[in-house]
Amino acid sequence: MRAPRLAALCATLAALLCACEDAAPQREAVEVKRKDELPKWLTPIDRVDPAYWLAARKSGGAPVVESRVARLQAALDIGGAHFLEAPRMLANRAAQLGDMLSEIGAAEDEAESIESLAGVAAATGSKQTFGDLCQHYFNLRKQGATRDAALADLLERYSVQKRGQ
């Protein structure tokens, strides 16, 4: 009698666990009304959606435009396919890169930066570290390379990884 009950209980638990794994992950996003409510950097315990956070920090306190959030989300999704970091860290690194580029007079859109560097990572045939690529890209830009020249340089350097496979 006990074995059939135990088997039924195990089957039920297995079905529930499988259902949990199949469900699309729910992103909890807390809408931030003012720029000063935004965390400086996203931590694992922050409940702010990374795409929303990136859009809100650029808005300067103005209402966040949903199309901008969607654009950033699409870029983070592309980045997720090519980088090892989670969306939260991609957002942090993209914001950091954006700040550093602004400081040298070479401001860029974070979504474009993520997508462009994802293109470099894609050429390797394996996932890369976004933070490393950001730093290499920034160093090239700081040395005076244009956006296109810096991306071409990185593409050449990183694509060697795929040729070596």
Secondary structure, DSSP 8 states (H G I E B T S, - for coil): -HHHHHHHHHHHHHHHHHHHHHS---------SSGGGS-SS--TT--S-HHHHHHHHHHTTS---HHHHHHHHHHHHHHHHHBSS-HHHHHHHHHHHHHHHHHTT----HHHHHHHHHHHHHTTTS-B-HHHHHHHHHHHHHTT--HHHHHHHHHHHHHHHHHT-
